Amino acid sequence: MIHFVGAGPGAPDLITLRGADLLKKTDCIIYAGSLVNPALLEYTKPGCRIHNSAIMTLEEVIDVMKEMEAAGMDTVRLHTGDASLYGAIREQMDLLDELGIAYDDTPGVSSFSGAAAALRAEYTLPGVSQSVVITRMAGRTPVPEKESLASFAVHDSTMVIFLSTGLLEDVSRELIAGGRGADDPAAIVYKATWPDEKVVYCTIGTLAEAARRENVTKTALILIGGFLNEGYERSRLYDPGFTTEFREAVK
């Protein structure tokens, strides 16, 4: 059996209980290189085979899975954060389907949740934004034209931008082209929940400058939106004047 497991955002104790249990029992781990905290590999039992997929092709990953399956052994495919976001798991699952190899998927805590924790922030604030756009800048992997940063920026919602730390000048340009202001708030969160986590507050116009100053070149998320400001409306859910299914409003 192949177990796809989300490693969580970085801190080894932020993997799920199920994910940790699978790591302890498995015969083989194929992990996503430097994106996965190596401390997670310490969960493994003696004799567990460990492969770094950063130096492997898709075909080589599948070959290891086939070998382990033929030997009647379990494999954990350990992805960073939650594998459903930029994890390239669909192509692996499709090949496993073709081979008739069984698999399951254990979700993980995404790095965008880890970034919010690092910022001590809430992405969805009443009166500010009730939507979160998770996206990336077009690079070697293209982005559909209708999903450009500029097109999303028009909505003025919270934005979490993955895989774009090396393209920050382009990020700023696209966001401004979509109607965001150069002075609008932004933040860069480097390696959220890792021991060397770093939070950098800046503006949309100073993203590239802030990253250079702090020597952040990769493994970071870009956060955009009014949730980084102080103003917002109080939640109706806990307003004493608001009736819910469980309590009456205070008159």
C-alpha positions as CSV (number, residue, x, y, z in Angstrom):
1,M,0.0,0.0,0.0
2,I,1.1,3.5,-0.8
3,H,0.3,6.2,1.8
4,F,0.4,9.8,0.6
5,V,1.0,11.9,3.8
6,G,1.0,15.6,4.3
7,A,4.0,16.5,6.5
8,G,2.5,19.7,7.8
9,P,4.1,23.2,7.5
10,G,7.4,22.4,9.1
11,A,7.4,21.8,12.9
12,P,7.6,18.0,13.4
13,D,4.8,18.0,16.0
14,L,2.4,19.6,13.5
15,I,2.1,16.4,11.4
16,T,-1.3,14.7,12.1
17,L,-1.5,11.8,14.5
18,R,-2.4,9.5,11.6
19,G,0.5,10.8,9.6
20,A,3.0,10.2,12.4
21,D,1.6,6.7,13.0
22,L,2.1,5.8,9.3
23,L,5.7,7.1,9.5
24,K,6.4,4.9,12.5
25,K,5.1,1.7,10.8
26,T,6.2,2.1,7.2
27,D,8.9,0.2,5.4
28,C,9.9,3.0,3.0
29,I,9.6,6.8,2.9
30,I,9.9,8.9,-0.2
31,Y,10.1,12.5,1.1
32,A,10.0,15.8,-0.7
33,G,13.6,16.9,0.0
34,S,14.5,20.1,1.8
35,L,10.8,21.1,1.9
36,V,10.2,18.4,4.6
37,N,11.7,18.9,8.1
38,P,14.3,16.1,8.5
39,A,13.2,15.7,12.1
40,L,10.2,13.9,10.8
41,L,12.4,11.1,9.5
42,E,13.3,10.3,13.1
43,Y,9.8,8.8,13.5
44,T,10.9,5.8,11.3
45,K,11.6,2.3,12.5
46,P,15.0,0.7,12.1
47,G,15.6,-0.6,8.6
48,C,13.2,1.8,7.0
49,R,14.3,2.7,3.5
50,I,14.5,6.5,2.9
51,H,14.5,8.2,-0.5
52,N,14.8,11.9,-1.3
53,S,12.5,12.7,-4.2
54,A,14.3,16.0,-4.9
55,I,16.8,14.1,-6.9
56,M,14.3,11.7,-8.4
57,T,12.1,11.8,-11.5
58,L,8.4,10.8,-11.4
59,E,9.3,7.5,-13.0
60,E,12.0,6.8,-10.4
61,V,9.5,7.5,-7.6
62,I,7.0,5.1,-9.1
63,D,9.7,2.4,-9.6
64,V,10.5,2.5,-5.9
65,M,6.8,2.2,-5.1
66,K,6.5,-0.8,-7.5
67,E,9.5,-2.5,-5.9
68,M,8.1,-2.1,-2.4
69,E,4.7,-3.2,-3.4
70,A,6.1,-6.3,-5.1
71,A,7.9,-7.1,-1.8
72,G,4.7,-6.7,0.1
73,M,5.9,-3.7,2.0
74,D,4.3,-0.3,2.7
75,T,5.5,3.1,1.4
76,V,4.9,6.6,2.7
77,R,5.1,9.3,0.1
78,L,5.8,12.3,2.4
79,H,4.8,15.7,0.9
80,T,5.2,19.1,2.4
81,G,2.2,20.9,4.0
82,D,-0.9,19.3,2.5
83,A,-0.2,17.5,-0.7
84,S,-3.4,18.7,-2.4
85,L,-1.8,22.1,-2.9
86,Y,1.1,22.1,-5.4
87,G,2.0,18.6,-4.4
88,A,2.0,17.0,-7.9
89,I,0.2,14.0,-6.4
90,R,-2.4,13.6,-9.2
91,E,0.2,12.3,-11.7
92,Q,1.4,9.8,-9.1
93,M,-2.1,8.6,-8.3
94,D,-2.9,8.2,-12.0
95,L,0.1,6.0,-12.6
96,L,-0.7,3.9,-9.5
97,D,-4.2,3.5,-10.8
98,E,-2.8,2.2,-14.1
99,L,-0.6,-0.3,-12.2
100,G,-3.4,-1.4,-9.9
101,I,-1.5,-0.4,-6.8
102,A,-3.7,0.7,-3.8
103,Y,-3.1,4.0,-2.1
104,D,-4.7,6.4,0.4
105,D,-4.2,10.1,1.3
106,T,-3.7,11.6,4.7
107,P,-4.1,15.3,4.7
108,G,-1.7,17.7,6.4
109,V,-1.6,21.2,7.8
110,S,-0.9,23.5,4.9
111,S,1.9,26.1,5.1
112,F,-0.7,28.8,4.5
113,S,-2.2,27.9,7.8
114,G,1.3,27.9,9.4
115,A,1.9,31.4,7.9
116,A,-1.3,32.7,9.5
117,A,-0.2,31.3,12.8
118,A,3.2,33.0,12.4
119,L,1.5,36.3,11.6
120,R,-1.0,35.8,14.5
121,A,-3.6,36.7,11.9
122,E,-7.0,35.7,10.6
123,Y,-7.4,35.7,6.9
124,T,-11.2,36.1,6.9
125,L,-12.1,39.2,8.9
126,P,-15.7,40.7,8.9
127,G,-15.8,43.9,6.8
128,V,-12.3,43.2,5.3
129,S,-12.3,39.9,3.4
130,Q,-14.4,36.8,3.4
131,S,-12.4,35.0,0.7
132,V,-8.9,33.6,0.4
133,V,-7.2,33.2,-3.0
134,I,-4.4,30.6,-3.0
135,T,-2.4,31.0,-6.1
136,R,1.1,31.4,-7.6
137,M,3.0,33.6,-10.1
138,A,3.6,32.1,-13.5
139,G,7.1,30.8,-13.9
140,R,8.5,27.6,-15.4
141,T,5.0,26.2,-14.7
142,P,2.5,28.3,-16.5
143,V,-0.7,29.7,-14.9
144,P,-4.0,29.8,-16.9
145,E,-4.5,33.3,-18.3
146,K,-7.8,33.7,-16.4
147,E,-5.9,33.0,-13.1
148,S,-3.2,35.7,-13.4
149,L,-2.4,37.6,-10.2
150,A,-3.8,40.8,-11.8
151,S,-7.2,39.1,-12.4
152,F,-7.4,37.9,-8.7
153,A,-6.1,41.3,-7.3
154,V,-9.2,43.0,-8.7
155,H,-11.4,41.3,-6.0
156,D,-9.4,42.8,-3.1
157,S,-9.6,39.6,-1.2
158,T,-6.9,38.0,0.9
159,M,-4.2,36.4,-1.2
160,V,-1.7,33.7,-0.3
161,I,0.9,33.4,-3.0
162,F,3.0,30.2,-3.2
163,L,6.2,29.4,-5.1
164,S,6.9,33.0,-6.1
165,T,9.6,34.3,-3.9
166,G,12.1,34.5,-6.8
167,L,9.6,36.6,-8.8
168,L,8.7,39.3,-6.4
169,E,9.2,42.3,-8.7
170,D,6.7,40.6,-11.1
171,V,4.4,39.8,-8.3
172,S,4.3,43.5,-7.3
173,R,3.8,44.6,-10.9
174,E,0.9,42.2,-11.4
175,L,-0.9,43.1,-8.2
176,I,-0.7,46.8,-8.9
177,A,-1.9,46.2,-12.5
178,G,-4.9,44.5,-10.9
179,G,-5.8,47.5,-8.9
180,R,-3.9,47.0,-5.6
181,G,-2.0,49.9,-4.3
182,A,1.8,50.0,-4.0
183,D,1.4,51.0,-0.3
184,D,-1.1,48.2,0.5
185,P,0.0,45.8,3.2
186,A,1.9,42.7,2.5
187,A,4.0,40.1,4.4
188,I,6.6,37.5,3.6
189,V,6.7,34.4,5.9
190,Y,9.8,32.3,5.5
191,K,9.6,28.6,6.6
192,A,6.5,29.0,8.7
193,T,6.7,27.0,12.0
194,W,10.3,25.9,11.4
195,P,13.0,26.8,14.0
196,D,14.3,29.5,11.6
197,E,10.9,31.0,10.8
198,K,11.0,34.6,9.7
199,V,8.2,37.1,9.3
200,V,8.8,40.2,7.2
201,Y,6.1,43.0,7.0
202,C,6.2,45.3,4.0
203,T,4.0,46.7,1.3
204,I,3.1,45.4,-2.2
205,G,5.6,47.8,-3.7
206,T,8.5,46.8,-1.4
207,L,8.1,43.0,-1.6
208,A,11.3,42.5,-3.6
209,E,13.3,45.0,-1.5
210,A,12.2,43.5,1.8
211,A,13.1,40.0,0.6
212,R,16.6,41.1,-0.5
213,R,17.1,42.9,2.8
214,E,16.2,39.8,4.8
215,N,18.0,37.4,2.4
216,V,14.8,35.5,1.7
217,T,15.1,33.7,-1.7
218,K,12.8,30.7,-1.4
219,T,10.6,28.6,0.9
220,A,8.4,31.5,1.7
221,L,4.8,32.6,1.3
222,I,3.6,36.0,0.2
223,L,0.5,37.3,2.0
224,I,-1.5,40.2,0.6
225,G,-4.6,41.9,2.0
226,G,-6.3,44.2,4.5
227,F,-6.3,41.4,7.1
228,L,-2.8,42.7,7.9
229,N,-4.2,46.0,9.0
230,E,-5.8,46.7,12.4
231,G,-9.3,47.6,11.3
232,Y,-12.2,45.1,11.1
233,E,-15.8,44.5,12.3
234,R,-16.7,42.4,15.3
235,S,-18.0,39.0,14.5
236,R,-21.8,38.7,14.7
237,L,-21.5,35.2,16.0
238,Y,-20.4,36.3,19.4
239,D,-22.2,39.6,19.5
240,P,-24.6,39.6,22.6
241,G,-27.3,41.2,20.4
242,F,-27.2,38.4,17.8
243,T,-29.5,35.4,18.2
244,T,-28.1,32.0,17.2
245,E,-29.4,28.4,17.3
246,F,-27.8,28.0,20.8
247,R,-28.6,31.3,22.6
248,E,-31.0,34.2,22.5
249,A,-29.8,37.8,21.9
250,V,-29.4,40.0,25.0
251,K,-32.2,42.6,24.9
